[in-house]
Structures are given as structure tokens and as C-alpha cells.
Amino acid sequence: MNQVGVGGVLVSFFSIFGLLFTVVPIIFFLWFAITTTKQLKMQTKLLEEIKARLNS
């Protein structure tokens, strides 16, 4: 049987922890960019509709 020492467990833990700190901000940034883009498109469409109504 192969037993993993305390050092091996800590290295594994910190590797997963480091990966988490890399992946989570990337996911948050993508979510924020997509959400902001959708909101801006909706706002632009609404403003164009208001402009069209005022011009007619």
C-alpha cells in the first residue's frame, strides 16, 4: 500500500486551492462581460425605440 504523507496532502490541497483562485475569477469575468453586454444591447434597443417614437 502506498501511504500519502502530510506533505503530499498539503501540496494537493494547495494545488486545488490555487487552481480554484485561477478558475473562479475567469468564470466571474466571463459572466460579468456577458451580462453587461446583454444589458447594453437591451438598453440600446430601448433607446432606439424611444428615438423612433419621438421622431415620428
Rosetta blueprint (number, residue, H / E / L):
1 M L
2 N L
3 Q L
4 V L
5 G L
6 V H
7 G H
8 G H
9 V H
10 L H
11 V H
12 S H
13 F H
14 F H
15 S H
16 I H
17 F H
18 G H
19 L H
20 L H
21 F H
22 T H
23 V H
24 V H
25 P H
26 I H
27 I H
28 F H
29 F H
30 L H
31 W H
32 F H
33 A H
34 I H
35 T H
36 T H
37 T H
38 K H
39 Q H
40 L H
41 K H
42 M H
43 Q H
44 T H
45 K H
46 L H
47 L H
48 E H
49 E H
50 I H
51 K H
52 A H
53 R H
54 L H
55 N H
56 S L
